[in-house]
Amino acid sequence: MSITKKLRHLFSARRTATKRANRSTRLFAGLEGLEQRTLLSTMVWNGGPDGNGTNFLDPANWAGNVLPGNADTVLIGNTGNNPEITISGPAQVYEIDTTRSMTLEGGGNCQYSDQFKQ
């Protein structure tokens, strides 16, 4: 193969690779990011270290030690000796699904967006 043919082949291969790179860039140029979204999650009551916690507003009584928020479904099942759970301050959740007794105490205020299941 002559030097001229080798150079032509070399430049032709580079042009083809550049065209492919430009084509793939153009394909992705039209994508847009999604808006911020809030996803519903499920928070599980574990009753704290001994399973007998009673304070709804104590993060230690929740799996992961995090209080549920207004977009969360709350699952409260059997733990420890199943003491009654008390809500003694403001709490906002999406849904409460419980097999336990619960008390609103001392002007406690519980807002839920969907339903209360017992």
C-alpha positions, -999 to +999 in steps of 0.1 A: +000+000+000+014+034-010+019+062+015-009+082-001-034+053+004-022+048+040-028+085+048-062+085+031-072+054+050-060+069+083-079+102+078-110+084+066-110+063+098-107+094+119-136+112+101-158+081+106-151+080+143-158+117+146-191+113+128-201+085+151-192+105+182-211+135+169-241+114+161-242+099+196-239+133+212-268+146+191-290+117+202-286+126+239-288+164+234-326+163+235-330+146+269-342+167+298-341+161+336-372+153+355-387+176+381-381+169+418-404+143+432-414+132+467-418+094+469-441+077+495-422+055+518-431+031+546-418+037+581-419+008+605-424+011+643-399-011+662-406+002+697-370+011+704-342-011+718-366-032+740-396-031+717-417-014+745-414+023+734-446+043+737-437+078+723-448+082+686-425+112+684-393+095+696-370+086+667-356+057+687-390+039+684-387+038+646-366+015+624-336+035+613-342+060+642-360+084+619-394+099+625-420+094+597-429+124+575-461+136+559-455+115+528-449+083+548-471+053+554-467+042+591-468+004+599-472-003+636-473-040+645-466-061+676-434-053+695-424-061+730-454-062+754-475-041+729-479-011+752-503+017+740-486+043+718-490+079+727-490+109+703-485+139+725-475+166+700-479+174+663-474+145+639-481+144+601-481+111+581-498+099+549-513+068+564-513+048+596-517+010+595-517-004+631-527-034+651-520-015+683-539+010+706-530+046+701-538+077+722-538+114+713-527+131+746-523+166+759-535+184+728-516+161+705-525+167+668-522+140+643-528+148+606-530+120+580-535+124+543-552+092+534-566+069+560-563+054+594-564+015+595-569-005+626 
